[in-house]
Amino acid sequence: MSANTTIATNATNANTAGKVWFITGASRGFGLELTRAALARGDRVAATARRPETITDAVGAHDNLLALALDVTSEAQAIAAAEAAAARFGRIDVLVNNAGYGLLGAVEEASAQEVEQQFATNVFGVLNVTRAVLPQMRRQRSGHVVNISSIGGYAAYPGWGVYGATKFAVEGLTEALDAELSPLGIRATVVEPGFFRTDFLDASSLVRVGTEIAEYAETVGAMRGHMASANHQQPGDPAKLAAALLVLADSDNPPVRLPLGSDTVARIADKNRKVESELAAWQALAVSTDHTDVHA
C-alpha cells in the first residue's frame, strides 16, 4: 500500500470511527475530565501520565483507552508514547498538551532550580511531546495541536511570574505553530482557562517557592493567602471545560486562542484596554525611532 493510500485510508477512518486523542497529564484535572468525555462519546484516547495505572484506576478498563507512561520532560518517552499511540489506533487526530504544574512565588524568590524545573515541564515538555506527535500528523496531513495555557499566559499576576512566563512561552509557540502547520492541514490552538475547580491549587499540582521575602507581603503574600482560601471555590467547572474542548476539536476552523471562563474573558478585556491606553499615551515616542527615510 502506498503512502498516499495509507493517508487516504486514515482520513476515511477519521470520518467514520471518531477521533483519536493523545492527552498528557491525564490522571487528574482537565486531562482526566477530557479523557472521560472523549471516551463517553466513542472516541479513542491515548492517555498519558507518569504512572499510567492512575489513569486506569480513575477511568476503569475501556477498549478505546490506551494508558501510557510519560514524563513529558523525557524526549525519549514522548517519542515512545507517540509511536505506541499511532501503532494502536492508526493515527493521532488531537494532541492535548495538558501536563504541567504551578509555581507560586515572587520572581526574585524563585531559585534557579525551581525556575528550571518549571520550564522543563511546562515549556520543554510541550516541545518534547509536540515534536514526537507532529511527524504522524504530517503523514496524515491532518491534526490539531491543543496547548493548555492559562489566563496567566495572557495577563500576569503577582506571585505567578515564573509560571506565567512558561504560559506566555506556550502562547507564542502556539501562534507560530498554527502559522507553520496550517498549510499542512494541521491547526494549533492555545486554550486559556481561568480559575477552575480542580486540584491545581493542591500540593499535588502547586509548588510554593522555598524562600519567601518579607518585603513582598502586600503583593505576593496577599496572593498566597488568596490562593489558600480559593482552593475548590473557583468559578470554572472542569467538566464543562472538557465539553468545550470536544467542540473545539470538532471545529473546521478553530481559533488560535480560546479563552475559557468568565473570569478569563473579563481579564483579557481589561488587559486589552490597558495596552491600548498605554499605546495611545506613548505612541509618539514609540514611532519616533524609525529612520527618517521610512516615512518619506
C-alpha positions, 0 to 999 in steps of 0.5 A: 500500500502506498503512502498516499493510500495509507493517508487516504485510508486514515482520513476515511477512518477519521470520518467514520470511527471518531477521533483519536486523542493523545492527552498528557497529564491525564490522571487528574484535572482537565486531562482526566475530565477530557479523557472521560468525555472523549471516551463517553462519546466513542472516541479513542484516547491515548492517555498519558501520565507518569504512572499510567495505572492512575489513569486506569484506576480513575477511568476503569478498563475501556477498549478505546483507552490506551494508558501510557507512561510519560514524563513529558520532560523525557524526549525519549518517552514522548517519542515512545508514547507517540509511536505506541499511540499511532501503532494502536489506533492508526493515527493521532487526530488531537494532541492535548498538551495538558501536563504541567504544574504551578509555581507560586512565588515572587520572581526574585524568590524563585531559585534557579532550580525551581525556575528550571524545573518549571520550564522543563515541564511546562515549556520543554515538555510541550516541545518534547511531546509536540515534536514526537506527535507532529511527524504522524500528523504530517503523514496524515496531513491532518491534526490539531495541536491543543496547548493548555495555557492559562489566563496567566499566559495572557495577563500576569499576576503577582506571585505567578511570574515564573509560571506565567512566563512558561504560559506566555512561552506556550502562547507564542509557540502556539501562534507560530505553530498554527502559522507553520502547520496550517498549510499542512492541514494541521491547526494549533490552538492555545486554550486559556482557562481561568480559575477552575475547580480542580486540584491545581491549587493542591500540593499535588499540582502547586509548588510554593517557592522555598524562600519567601521575602518579607518585603513582598507581603502586600503583593505576593503574600496577599496572593498566597493567602488568596490562593489558600482560601480559593482552593475548590471555590473557583468559578470554572467547572472542569467538566464543562471545560472538557465539553468545550474542548470536544467542540473545539476539536470538532471545529473546521476552523478553530481559533488560535486562542480560546479563552475559557471562563468568565473570569478569563474573558473579563481579564483579557478585556481589561488587559486589552484596554490597558495596552491600548491606553498605554499605546495611545499615551506613548505612541509618539515616542514609540514611532519616533525611532524609525529612520527618517527615510521610512516615512518619506 
